[in-house]
């Protein structure tokens, strides 16, 4: 009986070890979907945009509990980057129907509407992080980072290893 118990424990430990997938940091991300031409942004291209000092941001979970602090952040506005691509829209009138699905390499997704980013103060606080803790973000294990600094629960839209942004239109 003791042998079966030990074997079961070992099986659980080994299975958990294989279940832990280590993701490689992303070095670029692609914007696709309802755009005139999909575009991939590398770190070289990201660094061409205006960089803002964000300071320290507390990361909170869905209950508002502090889970950590992202320190000494700098970044570019997501809105500035999105303005550099052309959406596939027949007129500005339909832009209110557009939204952006931002997906991490592990499948985690967050969503922003066009109006949220371009027509509210939220657009002034959604960043692609370029520096964290005085280290270039492309050297971090969780690169490419995206954060919405004015969210009440910042962890809900704190994306690590951003892989893609898909532009869609509601039906």
C-alpha positions as a Markdown table, in Angstrom:
| # | Residue | x | y | z |
|---|---|---|---|---|
| 1 | Unk | 0.0 | 0.0 | 0.0 |
| 2 | Unk | 2.8 | 2.4 | 0.9 |
| 3 | Unk | 4.4 | 1.7 | -2.5 |
| 4 | Unk | 1.2 | 2.6 | -4.3 |
| 5 | Unk | 1.0 | 5.9 | -2.4 |
| 6 | Unk | 4.6 | 6.8 | -3.2 |
| 7 | Unk | 4.1 | 5.9 | -6.9 |
| 8 | Unk | 1.0 | 8.1 | -7.0 |
| 9 | Unk | 2.9 | 11.1 | -5.4 |
| 10 | Unk | 5.7 | 10.7 | -7.9 |
| 11 | Unk | 3.3 | 10.5 | -10.8 |
| 12 | Unk | 1.6 | 13.8 | -9.7 |
| 13 | Unk | 5.0 | 15.5 | -9.3 |
| 14 | Unk | 6.2 | 14.3 | -12.7 |
| 15 | Unk | 2.9 | 15.3 | -14.4 |
| 16 | Unk | 3.1 | 18.8 | -12.9 |
| 17 | Unk | 6.6 | 19.2 | -14.1 |
| 18 | Unk | 5.6 | 18.5 | -17.6 |
| 19 | Unk | 2.5 | 20.7 | -17.4 |
| 20 | Unk | 4.6 | 23.8 | -16.6 |
| 21 | Unk | 5.3 | 25.3 | -20.0 |
| 22 | Unk | 8.0 | 27.9 | -20.1 |
| 23 | Unk | 7.2 | 30.5 | -22.7 |
| 24 | Unk | 9.9 | 32.3 | -24.6 |
| 25 | Unk | 9.6 | 36.1 | -24.5 |
| 26 | Unk | 8.0 | 37.6 | -27.6 |
| 27 | Unk | 10.3 | 39.7 | -29.7 |
| 28 | Unk | 7.5 | 41.1 | -32.0 |
| 29 | Unk | 3.7 | 41.2 | -32.3 |
| 30 | Unk | 1.4 | 41.4 | -35.3 |
| 31 | Unk | -1.6 | 43.6 | -35.9 |
| 32 | Unk | -4.1 | 41.9 | -38.2 |
| 33 | Unk | -7.8 | 41.5 | -38.9 |
| 34 | Unk | -9.8 | 44.5 | -40.2 |
| 35 | Unk | -6.7 | 46.5 | -41.3 |
| 36 | Unk | -5.7 | 47.5 | -44.8 |
| 37 | Unk | -2.4 | 45.7 | -44.4 |
| 38 | Unk | -1.2 | 43.5 | -41.4 |
| 39 | Unk | 1.9 | 44.8 | -39.7 |
| 40 | Unk | 4.4 | 43.2 | -37.4 |
| 41 | Unk | 6.1 | 45.4 | -34.9 |
| 42 | Unk | 9.6 | 44.5 | -33.7 |
| 43 | Unk | 11.4 | 46.2 | -30.8 |
| 44 | Unk | 13.3 | 48.4 | -33.3 |
| 45 | Unk | 10.0 | 49.7 | -34.6 |
| 46 | Unk | 8.4 | 50.0 | -31.1 |
| 47 | Unk | 11.3 | 52.2 | -29.9 |
| 48 | Unk | 10.6 | 54.8 | -32.6 |
| 49 | Unk | 7.5 | 56.0 | -30.8 |
| 50 | Unk | 7.5 | 58.6 | -28.0 |
| 51 | Unk | 8.4 | 57.0 | -24.6 |
| 52 | Unk | 6.6 | 58.0 | -21.4 |
| 53 | Unk | 7.8 | 57.5 | -17.8 |
| 54 | Unk | 5.1 | 55.5 | -16.0 |
| 55 | Unk | 6.8 | 55.1 | -12.6 |
| 56 | Unk | 5.7 | 52.3 | -10.3 |
| 57 | Unk | 2.3 | 50.5 | -10.9 |
| 58 | Unk | 0.6 | 48.2 | -8.4 |
| 59 | Unk | -0.7 | 45.1 | -10.0 |
| 60 | Unk | -4.0 | 44.0 | -8.5 |
| 61 | Unk | -6.1 | 40.9 | -9.1 |
| 62 | Unk | -9.9 | 40.7 | -9.9 |
| 63 | Unk | -10.7 | 41.4 | -6.2 |
| 64 | Unk | -8.5 | 44.5 | -6.1 |
| 65 | Unk | -5.8 | 42.7 | -3.9 |
| 66 | Unk | -2.3 | 43.9 | -4.5 |
| 67 | Unk | -0.2 | 41.0 | -6.1 |
| 68 | Unk | 2.9 | 43.0 | -6.8 |
| 69 | Unk | 4.4 | 46.2 | -8.1 |
| 70 | Unk | 5.8 | 46.8 | -11.6 |
| 71 | Unk | 8.6 | 49.2 | -10.9 |
| 72 | Unk | 10.4 | 51.9 | -12.9 |
| 73 | Unk | 8.2 | 51.5 | -16.0 |
| 74 | Unk | 8.5 | 53.4 | -19.2 |
| 75 | Unk | 6.4 | 52.7 | -22.3 |
| 76 | Unk | 4.8 | 53.9 | -25.5 |
| 77 | Unk | 1.1 | 54.5 | -25.9 |
| 78 | Unk | -0.8 | 51.7 | -27.6 |
| 79 | Unk | -2.9 | 54.3 | -29.3 |
| 80 | Unk | 0.1 | 55.9 | -30.9 |
| 81 | Unk | 1.1 | 52.6 | -32.3 |
| 82 | Unk | -2.4 | 51.8 | -33.6 |
| 83 | Unk | -2.6 | 55.2 | -35.3 |
| 84 | Unk | 0.3 | 54.1 | -37.5 |
| 85 | Unk | -1.8 | 51.4 | -39.2 |
| 86 | Unk | -4.9 | 51.9 | -41.4 |
| 87 | Unk | -8.1 | 50.2 | -40.4 |
| 88 | Unk | -10.2 | 48.7 | -43.0 |
| 89 | Unk | -13.3 | 50.9 | -42.4 |
| 90 | Unk | -15.4 | 52.4 | -45.1 |
| 91 | Unk | -15.9 | 55.6 | -43.1 |
| 92 | Unk | -15.0 | 57.1 | -39.7 |
| 93 | Unk | -18.7 | 56.6 | -38.7 |
| 94 | Unk | -18.2 | 52.8 | -38.3 |
| 95 | Unk | -15.1 | 53.1 | -36.1 |
| 96 | Unk | -17.3 | 52.9 | -33.0 |
| 97 | Unk | -18.0 | 49.3 | -34.0 |
| 98 | Unk | -14.3 | 48.3 | -33.9 |
| 99 | Unk | -12.4 | 46.6 | -31.1 |
| 100 | Unk | -8.9 | 45.2 | -30.5 |
| 101 | Unk | -8.2 | 41.7 | -29.0 |
| 102 | Unk | -4.7 | 41.7 | -27.5 |
| 103 | Unk | -3.5 | 38.1 | -27.1 |
| 104 | Unk | -0.5 | 36.8 | -25.2 |
| 105 | Unk | 1.6 | 33.8 | -26.3 |
| 106 | Unk | -0.1 | 31.7 | -23.7 |
| 107 | Unk | -3.6 | 32.5 | -25.1 |
| 108 | Unk | -4.5 | 35.2 | -22.5 |
| 109 | Unk | -6.7 | 37.9 | -24.1 |
| 110 | Unk | -7.8 | 41.4 | -23.3 |
| 111 | Unk | -10.1 | 43.6 | -25.3 |
| 112 | Unk | -10.2 | 47.4 | -25.9 |
| 113 | Unk | -12.8 | 49.2 | -28.0 |
| 114 | Unk | -11.9 | 51.8 | -30.6 |
| 115 | Unk | -13.9 | 54.4 | -28.6 |
| 116 | Unk | -12.1 | 53.4 | -25.3 |
| 117 | Unk | -8.7 | 54.0 | -26.8 |
| 118 | Unk | -9.4 | 56.9 | -29.1 |
| 119 | Unk | -12.3 | 58.7 | -27.4 |
| 120 | Unk | -11.8 | 58.4 | -23.6 |
| 121 | Unk | -9.0 | 59.1 | -21.1 |
| 122 | Unk | -8.3 | 55.3 | -21.0 |
| 123 | Unk | -6.4 | 55.8 | -24.3 |
| 124 | Unk | -3.9 | 58.0 | -22.5 |
| 125 | Unk | -3.0 | 55.1 | -20.1 |
| 126 | Unk | -2.6 | 51.9 | -22.2 |
| 127 | Unk | 1.1 | 51.2 | -22.8 |
| 128 | Unk | 3.5 | 48.8 | -24.4 |
| 129 | Unk | 6.2 | 48.7 | -21.8 |
| 130 | Unk | 9.7 | 49.5 | -23.0 |
| 131 | Unk | 11.6 | 49.5 | -19.7 |
| 132 | Unk | 10.9 | 47.7 | -16.4 |
| 133 | Unk | 13.1 | 48.1 | -13.3 |
| 134 | Unk | 15.6 | 50.0 | -15.3 |
| 135 | Unk | 16.0 | 47.1 | -17.7 |
| 136 | Unk | 15.1 | 47.2 | -21.4 |
| 137 | Unk | 11.8 | 45.2 | -21.7 |
| 138 | Unk | 13.2 | 43.1 | -24.6 |
| 139 | Unk | 15.7 | 41.6 | -22.1 |
| 140 | Unk | 12.9 | 40.4 | -19.7 |
| 141 | Unk | 11.4 | 36.9 | -19.6 |
| 142 | Unk | 7.9 | 38.4 | -19.9 |
| 143 | Unk | 8.5 | 40.7 | -22.9 |
| 144 | Unk | 6.4 | 42.2 | -24.7 |
| 145 | Unk | 4.4 | 43.7 | -21.8 |
| 146 | Unk | 1.2 | 45.7 | -22.1 |
| 147 | Unk | -0.5 | 47.5 | -19.2 |
| 148 | Unk | -3.5 | 49.8 | -18.6 |
| 149 | Unk | -2.3 | 52.0 | -15.8 |
| 150 | Unk | -5.6 | 53.6 | -14.9 |
| 151 | Unk | -7.6 | 50.4 | -14.5 |
| 152 | Unk | -8.9 | 49.8 | -11.0 |
| 153 | Unk | -7.8 | 46.2 | -11.2 |
| 154 | Unk | -4.6 | 46.5 | -13.2 |
| 155 | Unk | -3.8 | 42.8 | -13.4 |
| 156 | Unk | -6.9 | 42.1 | -15.6 |
| 157 | Unk | -5.3 | 43.8 | -18.6 |
| 158 | Unk | -1.6 | 43.3 | -17.7 |
| 159 | Unk | -0.5 | 41.3 | -20.7 |
| 160 | Unk | 2.9 | 39.4 | -20.7 |
| 161 | Unk | 4.4 | 38.2 | -23.9 |
| 162 | Unk | 2.0 | 40.0 | -26.3 |
| 163 | Unk | 1.9 | 38.1 | -29.5 |
| 164 | Unk | -0.9 | 39.7 | -31.6 |
| 165 | Unk | -3.6 | 42.3 | -31.8 |
| 166 | Unk | -6.6 | 41.4 | -33.9 |
| 167 | Unk | -8.8 | 44.2 | -35.1 |
| 168 | Unk | -12.5 | 43.2 | -35.4 |
| 169 | Unk | -15.8 | 44.8 | -36.1 |
| 170 | Unk | -18.9 | 44.0 | -34.2 |
| 171 | Unk | -21.8 | 42.5 | -36.1 |
